[in-house]
Amino acid sequence: MLRSLVGSEMCIRDRRYIGWHQGSPIRLVGLSTAVANPGDLGAWLGVEKRWAMFNFEPSVRPVPMRVHIAGYPGRHYCPRMATMNKPTYNAIVEKSPTKPVIVFVSSRRQTRLTALALINFLVLEGNTAKFVRMSVEELEETLVNVEDPHLKHCIQFGIAIHHAGLCEGDKAVVENAFRTGRLQILVATSTLAWGVNFPAHLVIVKGTEYYDGKSKSYVDMPITDVLQMIGRAGRPQFDTEGIAQLLCHEPKKGFYRKFLYDPFPVESMLNKQLHVHINAEIVSGSISTRQDAVDYLTWTFLFRRLVKNPTYYGVTDPSPKALTVYLSGIVSQVLRDLEEAKCIEPPEDPADGGDPNILTFTVLGKLCSYYYLSHLTAGFFDSKIEANSSHEELLRLMCDAQEFADLPVRHNEDKLNMDLARKVPLGIDARNADSAHVKAFLMFQAHFERAPLPISDYYTDQRSAMDNSVRVLQSMVDIAGNSGHLYATLRSMELLQCIIQGRWWYDNSLLQMPHITEKLLPLLAAEGIEHIAHLANATRHTTASLEKVLKTDEGLTPAQRSEVMYAARRLPLIDVQLSLASKKVEPDSDDEDDEGGVCYELTVDLVRLSETGKYIVAPQFAKQKDEQYWIVVGHEATGELVAMKRLNRLWKRSSVTLKFEWDDEWIEDAGLRAGDAIELQVYVVCDSFIGLNQQYGFCLLYTSPSPRDS
């Protein structure tokens, strides 16, 4: 189903190429709305027989549809939306007084404003039960299961709202009630049209513009979104006719009158998102030369449409030579960008016998492919993370990543951001209050501070930012580690712990436990419980002391006290054993400068002594998460990260081996003599809990100025 064209294009391209390479075509079934270029799509999908492809006019529908288009004047968006409220109410009363109605609006905020406006008209009319289709008992039963206060208020009038900001339980209640006819009017964002299959007798599209945070202006919705929304009008087996009412800006009226009935050609957007795909193919080995990168594009829909409609892609000369030059140009630019971000190696020098056409990925390129990370983010982290970067600096760097550039910043949210900035400790530049990166920075601070957010939309945006933050921080850990920055790597790990538990890195570690508050800390300290490690390694006496303190808090229910005790039992208590082996590395006979050395193998045996479970206890983190661990070897005197490995899960026991070689800088910096010892540190870091990092030291004996003899 072609809903995300770029993702679908690459998926189809790969499967068609694999089928051709293996001599066994893979069967593909494509579903889409009516398009103007079905032949191109069919040929690209490999449809050889004409009878295997069907394309219908937009007017061909299971239920006939009647469309009304109305234009409204006014330069400013908000007053124009307010002007549409009364026509929306009138359309419901006249065209669907008792049958289901969906009103599509542009934003979550507009769902609330529109629903409240409809309620206001009911109040003015003196008939607040006009759209109610439930008994009092059914209404009360429904309201008990609803959390959102705005939704709870609206449902009492037979009107519901639906958007991505609602919790899953509220969505399920709304969807079930609307599907069964207990709710007549649903005010929703356009995501509902693409998601759940919800037909209605009447569909009203209230406005065809939305606020774009990047351009800081209101822009038109894609015509495909508008078609999808009005396509929800008409219920098979229930209606003989569906009705759609489109309310738009007056100057756009003629445009929609023409194009709502004419299919649009499908074009490729791949040329704007090539970096991530070409980098991934270089890492996987599918692209190994510059010519491979050009050939890679010949299997894409971009190549097929470039031949048919070159002007859409900015090519004025449609000759084959000009198209070849265009493809080579965009590939060269992508490769230059990847090279600048250090995701691929620079071209080899022909003077040294190298092939300049060979493409070789770097560690950063591999990390981009593994974490689905923008090459801009990888290059940015690599250039900005320093050996002694603080927690605050790393937090700011993370929020400046490209992955947070699309965080929505709605109209007037710069003012809300400034209000939020006054409630959190780390300041922002007021001139950038409307930046998506600044908004992310404030949201993470509010998460650590556990401060309330200004509006419900911010909670949804915060969850979205949190989802992105895990992979972004994991990549930051690997990039800092690749640069050999021990302390920056450890602080990046601690930053991830803070995000999982919703606490600052300087907070008392006991506060990450559920229901433990500041007022309980002195009482816990009096019982000898001052750190979360005391709970992880608790004796029976410690457990009894914790229960005693919890009972002194009258605000805690028995269920909440049980949650604290359960969380304490689930804290990871890990026994760590180290064993070290070494062996001499002989010099490479082909390299005159190689003097050989000593290679060490450090084996870290981990045994979990506490209870195991599938997921960690982290009430402040929106998703279920399992424990992961990093094992790090570092030299504290130089701040050098020597070796690092990640352990994805520790059920009972596991063993990790880290290999590293002798480094002459250890001797130079410490001024050692024969017989002295070099001390290295092993850090065992859990990514999910603050304050439970473990550190162990071990020594390497320096016996000779030559590492080979050490």
C-alpha positions as CSV (number, residue, x, y, z in Angstrom):
1,M,0.0,0.0,0.0
2,L,1.7,3.2,-1.2
3,R,1.2,5.6,1.7
4,S,4.8,6.6,2.4
5,L,6.1,7.0,-1.2
6,V,9.8,7.2,-0.4
7,G,9.8,4.2,1.9
8,S,7.6,2.3,-0.5
9,E,9.8,3.2,-3.5
10,M,12.9,1.9,-1.8
11,C,11.2,-1.2,-0.6
12,I,9.8,-2.0,-4.1
13,R,13.1,-1.1,-5.8
14,D,15.0,-3.6,-3.6
15,R,12.5,-6.4,-4.1
16,R,12.4,-6.0,-7.8
17,Y,16.2,-5.9,-8.0
18,I,16.4,-9.0,-5.8
19,G,13.9,-10.8,-8.0
20,W,15.7,-9.9,-11.1
21,H,19.1,-10.9,-9.7
22,Q,17.7,-14.3,-8.5
23,G,15.8,-14.9,-11.7
24,S,12.6,-15.3,-9.7
25,P,10.4,-12.2,-9.7
26,I,8.7,-11.4,-6.4
27,R,5.0,-10.9,-6.5
28,L,4.0,-7.3,-5.6
29,V,0.5,-5.9,-5.1
30,G,0.1,-2.1,-5.1
31,L,-2.9,-0.2,-3.8
32,S,-3.4,3.5,-4.2
33,T,-5.9,6.2,-4.8
34,A,-6.7,7.2,-8.4
35,V,-3.6,8.4,-10.3
36,A,-3.0,10.0,-13.6
37,N,0.0,7.9,-14.6
38,P,-1.0,4.3,-13.8
39,G,1.1,3.0,-16.7
40,D,4.3,4.3,-15.2
41,L,3.5,2.8,-11.8
42,G,2.5,-0.5,-13.4
43,A,5.6,-0.8,-15.5
44,W,7.8,0.1,-12.6
45,L,6.1,-2.6,-10.5
46,G,6.7,-5.1,-13.2
47,V,3.2,-5.5,-14.4
48,E,3.5,-7.0,-17.9
49,K,-0.1,-7.7,-18.8
50,R,-2.6,-4.9,-19.1
51,W,-5.4,-7.0,-17.5
52,A,-3.4,-7.2,-14.3
53,M,-3.6,-3.5,-13.6
54,F,-6.8,-1.6,-12.8
55,N,-7.2,2.2,-12.5
56,F,-10.5,3.8,-11.8
57,E,-11.7,7.4,-12.1
58,P,-12.1,9.2,-8.8
59,S,-15.9,9.3,-9.4
60,V,-16.1,5.5,-9.2
61,R,-17.1,4.7,-5.7
62,P,-19.0,2.0,-3.8
63,V,-21.3,4.8,-2.6
64,P,-22.0,7.9,-4.8
65,M,-20.8,11.1,-3.3
66,R,-22.0,14.7,-3.6
67,V,-19.4,17.4,-2.9
68,H,-20.1,21.0,-1.8
69,I,-17.3,23.5,-1.9
70,A,-17.6,26.8,-0.1
71,G,-15.0,29.6,0.0
72,Y,-14.4,32.1,2.9
73,P,-12.6,35.4,2.6
74,G,-10.0,36.7,5.1
75,R,-6.3,36.9,5.1
76,H,-5.7,35.5,8.6
77,Y,-6.1,31.9,9.4
78,C,-7.6,31.9,12.9
79,P,-10.4,34.4,12.2
80,R,-11.2,32.4,9.0
81,M,-11.5,29.2,11.0
82,A,-13.8,30.9,13.4
83,T,-15.9,32.1,10.5
84,M,-16.3,28.4,9.4
85,N,-17.8,27.2,12.7
86,K,-21.4,28.3,12.0
87,P,-21.4,26.9,8.5
88,T,-20.1,23.6,9.9
89,Y,-22.9,23.5,12.5
90,N,-25.5,24.3,9.8
91,A,-24.2,21.6,7.5
92,I,-24.6,19.0,10.2
93,V,-28.1,20.1,11.0
94,E,-29.2,20.3,7.4
95,K,-27.4,17.4,5.7
96,S,-26.9,14.9,8.5
97,P,-29.0,15.6,11.6
98,T,-29.1,12.1,12.8
99,K,-26.4,10.2,10.9
100,P,-22.6,10.0,11.6
101,V,-20.5,13.1,10.8
102,I,-16.7,13.5,10.7
103,V,-15.3,17.0,10.8
104,F,-11.6,17.1,9.7
105,V,-9.5,20.0,10.9
106,S,-5.8,20.9,10.6
107,S,-4.5,20.5,14.2
108,R,-5.1,19.1,17.6
109,R,-5.9,22.5,18.9
110,Q,-8.5,23.0,16.2
111,T,-10.3,19.8,17.2
112,R,-10.9,21.3,20.7
113,L,-11.9,24.7,19.4
114,T,-14.2,23.3,16.8
115,A,-15.9,20.9,19.2
116,L,-16.4,23.7,21.8
117,A,-17.8,25.9,19.1
118,L,-20.4,23.3,18.1
119,I,-21.3,22.9,21.8
120,N,-21.7,26.6,22.1
121,F,-24.3,26.6,19.3
122,L,-26.2,23.8,21.0
123,V,-26.3,25.9,24.2
124,L,-27.5,28.9,22.3
125,E,-30.2,26.8,20.7
126,G,-31.2,25.5,24.1
127,N,-31.0,21.8,23.0
128,T,-27.7,20.4,24.4
129,A,-28.9,16.8,23.9
130,K,-29.4,17.3,20.2
131,F,-26.5,15.0,19.2
132,V,-26.5,12.6,22.2
133,R,-27.2,9.0,21.1
134,M,-26.5,7.3,24.5
135,S,-28.6,6.7,27.6
136,V,-27.5,8.3,30.9
137,E,-26.1,4.9,32.0
138,E,-24.1,4.4,28.8
139,L,-22.8,7.9,29.0
140,E,-21.6,7.5,32.6
141,E,-20.0,4.2,31.7
142,T,-18.2,5.8,28.7
143,L,-16.9,8.8,30.7
144,V,-15.4,6.6,33.4
145,N,-13.0,5.2,30.9
146,V,-11.9,8.6,29.5
147,E,-8.8,10.4,30.8
148,D,-8.6,13.6,28.6
149,P,-10.6,16.4,30.3
150,H,-11.5,18.1,27.0
151,L,-12.7,14.8,25.5
152,K,-14.7,14.0,28.6
153,H,-16.5,17.4,28.4
154,C,-17.3,17.0,24.7
155,I,-18.7,13.5,24.9
156,Q,-21.5,14.7,27.2
157,F,-22.9,16.6,24.1
158,G,-22.5,13.7,21.7
159,I,-19.3,15.1,20.2
160,A,-15.9,13.6,20.4
161,I,-12.4,14.6,19.3
162,H,-9.7,12.4,17.9
163,H,-6.0,13.1,17.3
164,A,-2.5,11.7,18.0
165,G,-2.3,13.4,21.3
166,L,-4.9,11.2,22.9
167,C,-3.8,8.2,24.9
168,E,-4.5,4.8,23.4
169,G,-7.4,4.1,25.9
170,D,-9.2,7.3,24.9
171,K,-8.8,6.6,21.2
172,A,-10.2,3.1,21.7
173,V,-13.2,4.5,23.6
174,V,-13.9,7.2,20.9
175,E,-13.5,4.8,18.0
176,N,-15.7,2.1,19.5
177,A,-18.4,4.6,20.4
178,F,-18.4,6.2,16.9
179,R,-18.3,2.9,15.2
180,T,-21.4,1.6,17.1
181,G,-23.3,4.8,16.6
182,R,-23.2,6.0,20.2
183,L,-21.3,9.1,19.2
184,Q,-22.7,11.1,16.2
185,I,-20.0,13.8,15.6
186,L,-16.3,13.2,15.5
187,V,-13.9,16.1,15.1
188,A,-10.5,14.8,14.0
189,T,-7.2,15.6,12.4
190,S,-6.3,14.2,8.9
191,T,-4.4,11.3,10.4
192,L,-7.7,9.6,11.1
193,A,-8.4,9.6,7.3
194,W,-5.2,7.6,6.7
195,G,-5.5,5.4,9.7
196,V,-8.7,3.8,10.9
197,N,-11.4,3.0,8.4
198,F,-14.2,5.3,9.6
199,P,-16.8,6.1,7.0
200,A,-19.5,8.6,7.8
201,H,-22.6,9.9,6.1
202,L,-21.3,13.5,6.1
203,V,-17.7,14.6,6.0
204,I,-16.7,18.2,6.5
205,V,-13.2,19.4,5.7
206,K,-12.9,22.6,7.8
207,G,-10.0,24.4,6.3
208,T,-7.3,23.1,3.9
209,E,-4.2,24.7,5.5
210,Y,-2.0,23.9,8.4
211,Y,0.8,25.7,10.2
212,D,4.3,24.7,9.1
213,G,6.8,25.3,11.8
214,K,9.8,25.4,9.5
215,S,8.5,28.1,7.2
216,K,6.6,29.8,10.1
217,S,3.5,30.1,7.9
218,Y,0.3,28.4,7.0
219,V,0.6,26.1,3.9
220,D,-1.9,24.1,1.9
221,M,-2.5,20.5,2.8
222,P,-1.4,18.0,0.1
223,I,-4.3,17.3,-2.3
224,T,-3.9,13.6,-1.5
225,D,-4.8,14.3,2.1
226,V,-7.9,16.3,1.1
227,L,-9.0,13.5,-1.3
228,Q,-8.5,10.9,1.5
229,M,-10.6,13.0,3.9
230,I,-13.6,13.5,1.6
231,G,-13.3,9.9,0.5
232,R,-14.6,8.9,4.0
233,A,-18.0,10.2,3.0
234,G,-20.6,7.4,2.4
235,R,-21.1,4.2,4.3
236,P,-21.5,1.1,2.2
237,Q,-24.6,-0.9,3.1
238,F,-26.0,2.0,5.0
239,D,-26.1,5.0,2.7
240,T,-27.2,5.4,-0.9
241,E,-25.2,8.7,-1.1
242,G,-22.4,10.2,0.8
243,I,-22.0,14.0,1.3
244,A,-18.7,15.9,1.6
245,Q,-18.5,19.6,2.4
246,L,-15.2,21.4,1.7
247,L,-14.6,24.7,3.5
248,C,-11.6,26.5,2.1
249,H,-10.0,29.9,1.5
250,E,-11.9,31.8,-1.2
251,P,-9.0,32.0,-3.7
252,K,-8.6,28.2,-3.5
253,K,-12.1,27.4,-4.4
254,G,-11.6,27.1,-8.1
255,F,-8.5,25.0,-7.6
256,Y,-10.4,22.4,-5.6
257,R,-13.4,22.5,-7.9
258,K,-11.1,21.4,-10.7
259,F,-8.7,19.0,-9.1
260,L,-11.0,17.1,-6.7
261,Y,-12.3,15.3,-9.8
262,D,-9.0,14.9,-11.7
263,P,-6.4,12.3,-10.7
264,F,-2.9,13.6,-10.0
265,P,0.3,12.0,-11.3
266,V,2.5,10.3,-8.8
267,E,6.0,11.7,-8.6
268,S,9.1,10.5,-6.7
269,M,10.4,12.3,-3.7
270,L,13.5,10.2,-3.5
271,N,15.8,12.9,-4.8
272,K,15.3,14.8,-1.6
273,Q,16.1,11.8,0.7
274,L,18.9,10.0,-1.1
275,H,21.6,10.4,1.6
276,V,20.2,7.9,4.1
277,H,19.5,5.3,1.4
278,I,22.8,5.5,-0.5
279,N,24.8,5.5,2.8
280,A,22.9,2.3,3.9
281,E,23.6,0.6,0.6
282,I,27.3,1.5,0.8
283,V,27.4,0.0,4.3
284,S,25.6,-3.2,3.3
285,G,27.9,-3.6,0.3
286,S,25.3,-3.2,-2.4
287,I,27.0,-0.1,-3.6
288,S,30.8,-0.3,-3.8
289,T,31.7,2.2,-6.6
290,R,30.4,5.5,-7.8
291,Q,29.0,3.8,-10.9
292,D,27.1,1.4,-8.6
293,A,25.4,4.4,-7.0
294,V,24.2,5.7,-10.4
295,D,23.1,2.2,-11.4
296,Y,21.2,1.9,-8.1
297,L,19.0,4.8,-9.2
298,T,18.0,3.2,-12.5
299,W,15.8,0.7,-10.6
300,T,13.9,3.5,-8.8
301,F,10.6,5.2,-9.7
302,L,12.6,8.5,-9.7
303,F,14.5,7.3,-12.8
304,R,11.3,6.3,-14.6
305,R,9.6,9.6,-13.9
306,L,12.7,11.6,-14.7
307,V,12.5,10.4,-18.3
308,K,8.7,11.2,-18.5
309,N,8.5,14.4,-16.6
310,P,12.0,16.0,-16.3
311,T,10.8,19.5,-15.7
312,Y,9.3,18.5,-12.3
313,Y,12.8,17.6,-11.1
314,G,14.4,20.8,-12.5
315,V,15.8,19.3,-15.7
316,T,15.2,21.6,-18.7
317,D,16.9,19.4,-21.3
318,P,15.0,16.1,-21.7
319,S,17.8,14.4,-23.8
320,P,19.2,11.1,-22.5
321,K,22.6,12.8,-22.1
322,A,21.2,15.6,-19.9
323,L,19.4,13.1,-17.8
324,T,22.5,11.0,-17.3
325,V,24.4,14.2,-16.3
326,Y,21.6,15.0,-13.8
327,L,21.7,11.6,-12.2
328,S,25.5,11.7,-12.0
329,G,25.3,15.2,-10.5
330,I,22.9,14.3,-7.7
331,V,24.9,11.1,-6.9
332,S,28.2,13.1,-6.8
333,Q,26.6,15.7,-4.5
334,V,25.2,13.0,-2.1
335,L,28.7,11.4,-2.0
336,R,30.3,14.7,-1.3
337,D,27.9,15.4,1.6
338,L,28.5,11.9,3.0
339,E,32.3,12.4,2.7
340,E,32.0,15.8,4.4
341,A,30.1,14.2,7.3
342,K,32.8,11.5,7.5
343,C,30.4,8.7,6.6
344,I,32.5,7.5,3.7
345,E,36.3,7.7,3.1
346,P,37.7,10.3,0.7
347,P,38.5,9.0,-2.8
348,E,41.7,7.0,-3.1
349,D,44.6,8.7,-4.8
350,P,45.4,7.2,-8.2
351,A,49.1,8.3,-7.8
352,D,49.3,5.8,-4.9
353,G,47.7,3.0,-7.0
354,G,44.3,3.6,-5.6
355,D,40.9,3.6,-7.4
356,P,39.1,6.9,-6.9
357,N,35.8,5.3,-7.8
358,I,35.8,2.8,-4.8
359,L,33.4,3.8,-2.0
360,T,34.4,2.7,1.6
361,F,32.2,3.4,4.6
362,T,33.5,4.7,7.9
363,V,32.5,4.0,11.5
364,L,30.2,7.0,11.3
365,G,28.6,5.7,8.1
366,K,28.0,2.4,9.8
367,L,26.4,4.0,12.8
368,C,24.1,6.1,10.6
369,S,22.9,3.0,8.9
370,Y,22.5,1.0,12.2
371,Y,20.6,3.8,14.0
372,Y,18.8,5.2,10.9
373,L,20.5,8.4,11.7
374,S,20.9,11.5,9.5
375,H,24.5,11.9,8.2
376,L,24.2,15.6,9.3
377,T,23.7,14.4,12.9
378,A,26.7,12.0,12.8
379,G,29.0,14.7,11.4
380,F,27.7,17.2,13.9
381,F,28.2,14.9,16.9
382,D,31.7,13.9,15.7
383,S,32.8,17.5,15.4
384,K,31.2,18.9,18.5
385,I,31.6,16.3,21.2
386,E,34.8,17.0,23.1
387,A,36.7,15.0,25.7
388,N,35.3,16.8,28.7
389,S,31.8,17.8,27.4
390,S,29.5,18.2,30.3
391,H,26.0,16.7,30.8
392,E,24.5,20.1,29.8
393,E,26.6,20.4,26.7
394,L,25.7,16.9,25.6
395,L,22.0,17.6,26.2
396,R,22.1,20.7,24.1
397,L,24.0,18.8,21.3
398,M,21.4,16.0,21.4
399,C,18.6,18.5,21.0
400,D,20.4,20.2,18.1
401,A,20.4,16.9,16.2
402,Q,18.6,16.7,12.8
403,E,16.2,14.1,14.3
404,F,14.4,16.8,16.3
405,A,14.2,19.3,13.4
406,D,10.7,18.1,12.5
407,L,9.2,18.5,16.0
408,P,6.1,20.6,15.4
409,V,6.2,24.2,16.5
410,R,2.7,25.6,16.1
411,H,1.5,29.1,15.9
412,N,2.3,31.2,19.0
413,E,4.1,28.3,20.6
414,D,7.2,30.5,20.9
415,K,5.3,32.3,23.7
416,L,4.5,29.0,25.4
417,N,8.2,28.0,25.1
418,M,9.3,31.2,26.9
419,D,6.8,30.4,29.7
420,L,8.2,26.9,30.0
421,A,11.8,28.2,30.0
422,R,11.0,30.1,33.2
423,K,10.1,26.8,34.9
424,V,13.3,24.9,34.0
425,P,16.9,25.5,35.2
426,L,18.8,25.7,31.9
427,G,18.2,28.9,29.9
428,I,17.6,29.4,26.2
429,D,18.1,32.2,23.7
430,A,14.8,34.1,23.5
431,R,15.5,34.8,19.8
432,N,15.2,31.1,19.0
433,A,12.1,30.4,21.1
434,D,10.3,29.2,17.9
435,S,12.9,26.7,17.1
436,A,12.1,23.0,17.1
437,H,15.5,22.2,18.7
438,V,14.8,24.7,21.5
439,K,11.4,23.2,22.1
440,A,13.0,19.8,22.4
441,F,15.6,21.2,24.9
442,L,12.8,22.6,27.0
443,M,10.8,19.4,26.9
444,F,13.6,17.2,28.1
445,Q,14.3,19.6,30.9
446,A,10.6,19.5,31.8
447,H,10.8,15.7,31.8
448,F,13.8,15.8,34.2
449,E,12.2,18.4,36.3
450,R,8.8,16.6,36.1
451,A,7.3,20.0,35.4
452,P,3.8,20.4,33.9
453,L,3.7,21.3,30.2
454,P,1.6,24.3,29.0
455,I,-0.9,22.4,26.8
456,S,-1.8,18.8,26.0
457,D,-0.2,19.0,22.6
458,Y,3.2,19.3,24.3
459,Y,2.7,16.0,26.0
460,T,2.4,14.3,22.6
461,D,5.4,16.2,21.3
462,Q,7.4,15.2,24.3
463,R,6.6,11.5,23.8
464,S,7.7,11.8,20.2
465,A,10.9,13.5,21.2
466,M,11.5,10.8,23.9
467,D,11.1,8.0,21.3
468,N,13.8,9.6,19.1
469,S,16.1,10.4,22.0
470,V,17.0,6.7,22.7
471,R,18.6,6.0,19.4
472,V,20.1,9.4,19.1
473,L,21.8,9.1,22.5
474,Q,22.9,5.5,21.8
475,S,24.6,6.9,18.6
476,M,26.1,9.7,20.6
477,V,27.6,7.1,23.0
478,D,29.1,5.2,20.1
479,I,30.4,8.4,18.3
480,A,32.0,9.7,21.5
481,G,33.5,6.2,22.1
482,N,34.8,6.1,18.6
483,S,36.6,9.4,19.3
484,G,38.2,7.9,22.4
485,H,36.5,10.3,24.8
486,L,36.0,8.4,28.0
487,Y,34.2,11.0,30.1
488,A,32.0,12.3,27.3
489,T,30.9,8.7,26.6
490,L,30.1,8.0,30.2
491,R,28.1,11.2,30.5
492,S,26.2,10.3,27.4
493,M,25.2,7.0,29.0
494,E,24.1,8.8,32.1
495,L,22.0,11.2,30.0
496,L,20.2,8.2,28.6
497,Q,19.6,7.0,32.2
498,C,18.1,10.4,33.0
499,I,15.7,10.2,30.1
500,I,14.5,6.7,31.0
501,Q,13.9,7.6,34.7
502,G,12.9,11.3,34.2
503,R,15.4,12.7,36.6
504,W,18.4,15.1,36.5
505,W,21.9,13.7,36.7
506,Y,22.5,15.6,39.9
507,D,19.3,14.4,41.6
508,N,19.3,12.0,44.6
509,S,19.2,8.6,42.9
510,L,16.4,7.5,45.2
511,L,14.0,9.9,43.6
512,Q,13.8,7.7,40.4
513,M,11.9,5.1,42.5
514,P,8.2,5.4,42.0
515,H,6.4,7.4,44.7
516,I,9.6,8.4,46.5
517,T,9.5,12.2,47.1
518,E,11.8,14.8,48.6
519,K,10.1,14.7,51.9
520,L,10.9,10.9,52.3
521,L,14.6,11.3,51.7
522,P,15.5,12.5,55.3
523,L,13.5,9.6,56.7
524,L,15.2,7.1,54.5
525,A,18.6,8.6,55.3
526,A,17.9,8.1,59.0
527,E,17.5,4.4,58.3
528,G,20.8,4.3,56.4
529,I,19.2,4.4,52.9
530,E,20.9,7.3,51.2
531,H,21.5,5.9,47.7
532,I,19.7,3.6,45.3
533,A,22.7,1.2,45.6
534,H,21.5,0.6,49.1
535,L,18.2,-0.7,47.8
536,A,19.8,-2.7,45.0
537,N,22.0,-4.5,47.5
538,A,19.4,-4.5,50.3
539,T,19.5,-6.8,53.3
540,R,16.3,-7.9,55.1
541,H,16.9,-5.1,57.6
542,T,17.1,-2.5,54.7
543,T,13.9,-3.9,53.2
544,A,12.1,-3.7,56.5
545,S,13.4,-0.1,57.0
546,L,12.1,0.9,53.6
547,E,8.7,-0.5,54.4
548,K,8.6,1.3,57.7
549,V,9.4,4.6,56.0
550,L,6.8,4.1,53.4
551,K,4.1,3.5,56.0
552,T,4.8,6.9,57.6
553,D,3.6,8.6,54.4
554,E,-0.1,8.7,54.8
555,G,-0.5,9.8,51.1
556,L,0.7,6.5,49.8
557,T,-1.9,3.8,49.3
558,P,-1.0,0.1,49.9
559,A,-0.9,-0.5,46.1
560,Q,1.7,2.4,45.8
561,R,3.8,1.0,48.6
562,S,3.7,-2.4,46.8
563,E,4.9,-0.7,43.6
564,V,7.9,0.8,45.5
565,M,8.9,-2.6,47.0
566,Y,8.5,-4.3,43.6
567,A,10.7,-1.7,42.0
568,A,13.3,-2.2,44.7
569,R,13.4,-5.9,44.1
570,R,13.8,-5.4,40.4
571,L,16.8,-3.2,40.6
572,P,19.8,-4.8,38.9
573,L,22.3,-6.3,41.3
574,I,25.2,-7.6,39.2
575,D,28.2,-9.6,40.3
576,V,31.3,-8.8,38.1
577,Q,34.4,-10.9,37.7
578,L,37.4,-9.9,35.6
579,S,40.0,-12.1,34.0
580,L,42.9,-10.8,31.8
581,A,45.0,-12.6,29.2
582,S,47.8,-11.2,27.0
583,K,49.8,-12.3,24.0
584,K,52.5,-10.8,22.0
585,V,51.7,-9.4,18.5
586,E,54.5,-10.0,16.1
587,P,55.6,-7.2,13.7
588,D,54.0,-7.0,10.3
589,S,56.7,-8.0,7.8
590,D,55.1,-5.8,5.2
591,D,55.1,-2.7,7.4
592,E,58.6,-1.4,8.3
593,D,57.1,0.9,11.0
594,D,55.2,-1.9,12.8
595,E,57.2,-3.0,15.8
596,G,54.5,-5.3,17.1
597,G,53.2,-5.1,20.7
598,V,51.0,-6.7,23.2
599,C,47.3,-7.5,22.7
600,Y,45.1,-8.0,25.8
601,E,41.8,-9.8,26.2
602,L,39.7,-8.8,29.2
603,T,36.9,-11.1,30.0
604,V,34.1,-9.6,32.1
605,D,31.7,-12.2,33.6
606,L,28.4,-10.8,34.7
607,V,25.9,-12.6,37.0
608,R,22.6,-11.1,37.9
609,L,21.8,-11.7,41.6
610,S,18.4,-9.9,41.7
611,E,15.1,-10.7,40.3
612,T,14.7,-10.7,36.5
613,G,11.9,-9.4,34.4
614,K,11.1,-8.6,30.9
615,Y,10.9,-4.9,31.3
616,I,12.4,-2.3,33.7
617,V,10.4,-0.2,36.2
618,A,10.4,3.3,34.6
619,P,7.0,5.0,35.2
620,Q,8.2,8.2,33.5
621,F,9.2,6.5,30.3
622,A,6.3,6.2,27.8
623,K,7.3,2.8,26.4
624,Q,8.2,-0.6,27.9
625,K,12.0,-1.1,27.9
626,D,14.4,-3.8,28.7
627,E,17.8,-3.4,30.4
628,Q,20.9,-2.9,28.3
629,Y,24.5,-2.6,29.5
630,W,27.7,-1.1,28.3
631,I,31.1,-2.5,29.3
632,V,33.8,0.2,29.0
633,V,37.6,0.0,29.5
634,G,39.2,3.4,30.1
635,H,42.4,5.1,31.2
636,E,41.4,7.8,33.7
637,A,44.7,9.7,33.7
638,T,44.4,10.5,30.0
639,G,40.6,10.3,29.7
640,E,41.0,7.7,26.9
641,L,38.3,5.2,26.1
642,V,40.3,2.0,25.4
643,A,37.5,-0.5,24.5
644,M,33.7,-0.7,24.7
645,K,31.0,-3.3,24.1
646,R,27.3,-3.3,24.5
647,L,25.3,-6.2,26.1
648,N,21.6,-6.1,25.0
649,R,20.1,-8.2,27.7
650,L,21.2,-9.9,31.0
651,W,18.8,-12.5,32.1
652,K,21.0,-14.5,34.5
653,R,24.6,-14.5,33.4
654,S,26.7,-13.4,30.5
655,S,30.3,-13.0,29.5
656,V,31.9,-10.2,27.4
657,T,35.4,-10.1,26.0
658,L,37.1,-6.8,25.1
659,K,40.3,-6.7,23.1
660,F,42.8,-3.8,23.2
661,E,46.5,-3.2,22.7
662,W,49.2,-1.5,24.7
663,D,49.3,2.3,24.2
664,D,52.7,4.0,24.5
665,E,50.9,7.2,25.6
666,W,50.1,5.6,28.9
667,I,53.9,5.5,29.6
668,E,54.6,9.0,28.4
669,D,51.8,10.7,30.4
670,A,52.6,8.8,33.6
671,G,56.4,8.8,33.3
672,L,56.6,5.2,34.2
673,R,59.7,3.0,34.7
674,A,60.1,-0.7,34.5
675,G,58.3,-2.5,37.2
676,D,55.6,0.2,37.5
677,A,51.9,-0.6,36.9
678,I,49.4,1.0,34.6
679,E,45.9,1.1,36.1
680,L,42.9,0.9,33.8
681,Q,39.3,1.0,34.8
682,V,36.3,-1.2,33.8
683,Y,32.9,0.5,33.9
684,V,29.7,-1.6,33.9
685,V,26.9,0.8,33.0
686,C,23.2,0.0,32.9
687,D,21.3,2.3,30.5
688,S,18.1,2.4,32.6
689,F,19.0,3.4,36.2
690,I,20.8,6.4,37.6
691,G,23.5,5.7,40.1
692,L,24.0,2.0,39.6
693,N,27.2,2.2,37.5
694,Q,30.0,-0.1,38.7
695,Q,33.7,0.6,38.4
696,Y,36.6,-1.8,38.9
697,G,40.3,-1.3,38.5
698,F,43.0,-3.6,37.1
699,C,46.7,-3.2,36.4
700,L,49.0,-3.9,33.5
701,L,52.7,-4.3,34.5
702,Y,55.2,-2.3,32.6
703,T,58.4,-4.3,32.4
704,S,60.3,-2.8,29.5
705,P,60.4,0.4,27.3
706,S,59.3,-1.9,24.4
707,P,55.6,-2.8,24.5
708,R,56.5,-6.2,22.9
709,D,58.3,-7.1,26.1
710,S,55.7,-5.9,28.5
